[in-house]
Amino acid sequence: MRREIDMEPSQPPARGTLGAMPPTNTTAYARHSAVLTVFDHLAARVTRWTGSPLAFALALASVVLWAASGHFFRYSENWQLVVNTGTTVVTFLMVFLMQQSHNKDSIALHLKLDELIAASKQASNRMVGIEDLDEQDLRDVAEFYVRLAERAKRGECGKERHSIDEEGMPTDGGPR
């Protein structure tokens, strides 16, 4: 079931960005194809299964069987090549499946945090979606919280509530 999210319309991907993912704070991100849905479900199932004790036991048994068979194959290069090729292929494929699951979990976490920020009267709604800022801008925002922590250690702010709105977002040229 597709759910429309009430946000600003997204820009189409630029030319030459075939398959580029839209920013997470746009409606285009919420829309996806059946292929992406199938891949998402496959990735979730495979990563859950490979993290299970049964999967570990099967992998361990495979390594033990391979090691035990080495004597029969005189520990030849072909015998070594079998395990090297097998582990390389499995690792290569698992990286993509695990990254898909990580991306989905990360986006879900950001959306949950965005909801908490948007629901709090004291929090700055300008913090919603900051994961799309570049790294230097994120470092600049983090500096605000470092300064806030230093003020708290000195006893200057106690249990008061503070927001990034007080000093302005470093990315918009506000006061520092």
Secondary structure, DSSP 8 states (H G I E B T S, - for coil): ------S-------TT-TT----TTSHHHH---HHHHHHHHHHHHHHHHHTSHHHHHHHHHHHHHHHHHTTTTTT-HHHHHHHHHHHHHHHHHHHHHHHHHHHHHHHHHHHHHHHHHHH-SSS-GGGTTGGGS-HHHHHHHHHHHHHHHHHHHTTSSTT----GGGT--GGGT---
